[in-house]
Amino acid sequence: MNHDIYSTEGLYKIVEKTELSDTISRHVIYAPLIAAKARAGHFVILRSREGGERIPVTLVDWNPELGTVTVIIQAIGKSTTEMNAFKQGDSFLDVAGPLGTPVEIKNWGTVLGVGGGVGIAELYPIARAYKEAGNKIVSILGARNKGLLILEKEMAELGEVIVTTDDGSAGKKGLVTDAMNDLYAAGRGPDAIFTIGPIPMMKFVALASLPHKTPTFASLNPVMLDGTGMCGGCRVEIGGKPKFACVDGPMFDAHQTNFDALMKRTAAYREQEKESLERYARDHQCRIGLH
């Protein structure tokens, strides 16, 4: 890393960017006040430009000495595609945080982390914090294919890693719950589980651990606007009661979470998101054609 870049003025500058796949990139951002307060489980809300969408992203890493925070962004819609087009030296307009309630770190014994896709990035700082607290870490990392598998090396530094892919291009062919069931069948059931990834995956992780009565926690990703609990957009149902993911979470008891309601809320604007991405792609192509 070129440390000279830290002398440049301006907050929220991207001091390092790494492409992890065709659609996933790591951004190291200069945000010293956030870096000084960040804890495992915190997130930030990014905005690329004036009038841009506010995108919540979990903190992957932070360095108080350098004043940086690290996030990993997957280009899914228009705004995240726009953000992933940023280069080293570009700046985000806003980085608000740290937000949310940090994860309670204690010694469970053996902690199983189950991450899917870009959720692996969010799982990493939590697994690292539990490792530092004296826990044994076992991780199951799932992805649709090898190209979408991230941070395998970093997770392996914390403990045993089991990889599953839908197409068998890396690790075992199958689902993360298949690997979970194998651990239970071998008498290696964990003392606690933390899962982050697609909502259906987290739902079935919770269902798989329920018969074993293993405490299981999921990081929820509902629609979110202000990140302070005022708008109510991130409302989730936990144990039959409403909670706000931005202030009460984002980590909740997975056995108490209404995942079906969460899936409906996150799908509410799917058509609008699709149209917005298509417009951005057309405009982007036109701009390229002008040069």
Secondary structure by P-SEA (a helix, b strand, c coil): cccccccccccccccccccccccbbbbbcccaaaaacccccbbbbbbccccbbbbbbcccccccccbbbbbbbbcccaaaaaaaaccccccccccccccccccccccccbbbbbbcccccccaaaaaaaaaaabbbbbbbbbccccccccaaaaaaaacbbbbbbccccccccccaaaaaaaaaaacccccbbbbbccaaaaaaaaaaacccccbbbbbcccccccccccccccccccccbbbbcccccccccccccaaaaaaaaaacaaaaaaaaaaaaaaaaaaaaaac
